[in-house]
């Protein structure tokens, strides 16, 4: 069975710039069909850096981001670090 599917049954996680955050407390935002659900169980670094909800941008490779987009990505990482607990489930995503 797909580990991402199993992880979704247990908790909602979100990977950002190499850190996995447990966003289970915000199922109303990251749950199926919700505004940021495209990032659940994925690394959404590029999409958040670009301020994009396009599923094609929900990928971990953010090497092509502009300096301004990198600042946005870093701001998101800082926000997640303050609001959500990091997870130790690195191998599953």
C-alpha positions as CSV (number, residue, x, y, z in Angstrom):
1,X,0.0,0.0,0.0
2,X,1.2,3.5,-0.7
3,X,2.9,5.0,2.4
4,X,1.4,8.5,1.6
5,X,-2.1,7.0,1.7
6,X,-1.3,5.2,5.1
7,X,0.1,8.5,6.5
8,X,-3.1,10.3,5.4
9,X,-5.1,7.8,7.5
10,X,-3.1,8.6,10.6
11,X,-2.3,12.2,10.3
12,X,-2.1,15.0,7.8
13,X,1.5,16.0,7.1
14,X,3.1,18.6,5.0
15,X,6.7,18.8,4.0
16,X,8.3,22.2,3.5
17,X,12.0,22.8,2.6
18,X,13.0,19.4,4.1
19,X,11.0,19.6,7.3
20,X,7.8,17.5,7.7
21,X,5.1,19.2,9.8
22,X,2.1,17.5,11.4
23,X,-0.8,19.6,10.3
24,X,-3.5,17.3,11.6
25,X,-4.9,20.0,13.8
26,X,-5.9,21.9,10.7
27,X,-7.8,19.3,8.8
28,X,-10.2,22.1,7.9
29,X,-7.4,23.6,5.8
30,X,-5.3,20.6,4.7
31,X,-8.0,17.9,4.6
32,X,-9.5,16.4,1.4
33,X,-11.1,19.1,-0.8
34,X,-9.9,22.0,1.5
35,X,-8.0,25.0,0.3
36,X,-4.5,23.7,0.9
37,X,-5.2,20.0,0.4
38,X,-2.9,19.8,-2.6
39,X,0.0,20.1,-0.2
40,X,-1.0,17.4,2.2
41,X,1.3,14.4,2.1
42,X,3.6,16.2,-0.3
43,X,6.5,18.7,-0.2
44,X,4.9,22.0,-1.2
45,X,8.0,24.1,-1.2
46,X,7.9,25.4,-4.8
47,X,4.1,26.1,-4.7
48,X,4.2,28.0,-1.4
49,X,7.3,29.9,-2.5
50,X,5.4,30.9,-5.7
51,X,2.2,31.5,-3.8
52,X,0.6,29.0,-6.1
53,X,-2.1,26.5,-5.5
54,X,-1.5,24.8,-8.8
55,X,-1.0,21.0,-8.2
56,X,1.9,21.0,-10.7
57,X,3.8,23.4,-8.3
58,X,3.4,21.1,-5.2
59,X,6.9,19.7,-5.7
60,X,10.0,19.7,-3.6
61,X,12.4,21.2,-6.2
62,X,12.5,24.9,-5.5
63,X,15.9,25.6,-7.1
64,X,14.4,27.9,-9.8
65,X,12.7,30.2,-7.3
66,X,13.5,33.9,-7.5
67,X,15.0,35.7,-4.5
68,X,11.6,37.1,-3.7
69,X,10.0,33.7,-3.9
70,X,12.7,32.3,-1.7
71,X,11.8,34.9,0.9
72,X,8.2,33.8,0.7
73,X,9.2,30.2,1.1
74,X,11.4,31.0,4.1
75,X,8.5,33.1,5.7
76,X,6.2,30.1,5.2
77,X,8.8,27.8,6.9
78,X,9.1,30.2,9.8
79,X,5.3,30.3,10.1
80,X,5.0,26.5,10.1
81,X,7.9,26.2,12.6
82,X,5.9,28.4,15.0
83,X,2.5,26.9,14.5
84,X,3.0,23.2,13.8
85,X,5.1,20.4,15.4
86,X,7.8,18.9,13.2
87,X,7.4,15.2,12.5
88,X,10.0,12.5,12.4
89,X,8.4,10.7,9.6
90,X,11.0,11.7,7.0
91,X,11.1,8.3,5.3
92,X,7.5,8.3,4.3
93,X,7.3,11.4,2.1
